[in-house]
Protein backbone atom coordinates (compact mmCIF):
# COMPACT_ATOMS: atom_id res chain seq x y z
CA UNK A 1 0.00 0.00 0.00
CA UNK A 2 1.21 3.52 -0.79
CA UNK A 3 0.01 6.82 0.66
CA UNK A 4 -0.23 10.21 -1.09
CA UNK A 5 -0.50 13.66 0.47
CA UNK A 6 -1.05 17.22 -0.76
CA UNK A 7 0.92 20.37 -0.05
CA UNK A 8 3.11 18.90 2.71
CA UNK A 9 6.26 20.74 3.74
CA UNK A 10 9.51 18.86 4.34
CA UNK A 11 8.79 18.89 8.08
CA UNK A 12 5.31 17.41 7.59
CA UNK A 13 6.65 14.77 5.18
CA UNK A 14 9.23 13.67 7.76
CA UNK A 15 6.52 13.40 10.43
CA UNK A 16 4.27 11.43 8.08
CA UNK A 17 7.10 9.04 7.18
CA UNK A 18 7.74 8.39 10.87
CA UNK A 19 4.05 7.67 11.45
CA UNK A 20 3.69 5.44 8.36
CA UNK A 21 6.37 2.87 9.12
CA UNK A 22 4.30 0.05 7.61
CA UNK A 23 3.39 1.94 4.42
CA UNK A 24 5.24 4.02 1.87
CA UNK A 25 4.66 7.74 1.40
CA UNK A 26 4.68 7.70 -2.39
CA UNK A 27 3.41 11.10 -3.47
CA UNK A 28 3.16 14.75 -2.41
CA UNK A 29 1.04 16.81 -4.79
CA UNK A 30 2.09 20.47 -4.60
CA UNK A 31 1.43 23.64 -6.57
CA UNK A 32 4.41 24.14 -8.85
CA UNK A 33 4.57 26.28 -11.97
CA UNK A 34 6.63 29.07 -13.55
CA UNK A 35 5.27 31.61 -11.06
CA UNK A 36 5.16 29.46 -7.90
CA UNK A 37 8.54 27.72 -7.74
CA UNK A 38 8.89 27.45 -3.94
CA UNK A 39 9.25 23.64 -3.99
CA UNK A 40 12.63 24.03 -5.73
CA UNK A 41 14.24 25.35 -2.54
CA UNK A 42 13.70 22.54 -0.03
CA UNK A 43 11.00 20.10 -1.08
CA UNK A 44 12.37 18.81 -4.37
CA UNK A 45 15.93 18.36 -3.04
CA UNK A 46 14.56 16.47 -0.02
CA UNK A 47 12.44 14.16 -2.18
CA UNK A 48 15.44 13.33 -4.38
CA UNK A 49 17.38 11.86 -1.45
C-alpha positions as a printed NumPy array, in Angstrom:
array([[  0.   ,   0.   ,   0.   ],
       [  1.211,   3.524,  -0.786],
       [  0.014,   6.821,   0.659],
       [ -0.231,  10.205,  -1.093],
       [ -0.497,  13.663,   0.474],
       [ -1.053,  17.217,  -0.763],
       [  0.925,  20.369,  -0.054],
       [  3.112,  18.898,   2.706],
       [  6.263,  20.737,   3.736],
       [  9.509,  18.858,   4.338],
       [  8.791,  18.889,   8.08 ],
       [  5.313,  17.406,   7.588],
       [  6.65 ,  14.772,   5.179],
       [  9.231,  13.666,   7.755],
       [  6.523,  13.403,  10.432],
       [  4.274,  11.427,   8.084],
       [  7.104,   9.044,   7.175],
       [  7.74 ,   8.385,  10.873],
       [  4.049,   7.667,  11.447],
       [  3.693,   5.443,   8.36 ],
       [  6.37 ,   2.873,   9.117],
       [  4.301,   0.048,   7.609],
       [  3.39 ,   1.941,   4.424],
       [  5.238,   4.023,   1.872],
       [  4.661,   7.739,   1.395],
       [  4.676,   7.704,  -2.385],
       [  3.409,  11.104,  -3.469],
       [  3.161,  14.745,  -2.413],
       [  1.037,  16.812,  -4.786],
       [  2.091,  20.471,  -4.604],
       [  1.429,  23.635,  -6.571],
       [  4.413,  24.136,  -8.853],
       [  4.572,  26.281, -11.965],
       [  6.63 ,  29.073, -13.549],
       [  5.265,  31.606, -11.058],
       [  5.156,  29.458,  -7.904],
       [  8.536,  27.722,  -7.737],
       [  8.89 ,  27.451,  -3.939],
       [  9.255,  23.643,  -3.988],
       [ 12.63 ,  24.032,  -5.725],
       [ 14.242,  25.349,  -2.541],
       [ 13.703,  22.537,  -0.025],
       [ 10.996,  20.103,  -1.075],
       [ 12.373,  18.814,  -4.368],
       [ 15.932,  18.357,  -3.044],
       [ 14.56 ,  16.473,  -0.024],
       [ 12.445,  14.164,  -2.183],
       [ 15.441,  13.326,  -4.382],
       [ 17.383,  11.86 ,  -1.447]])
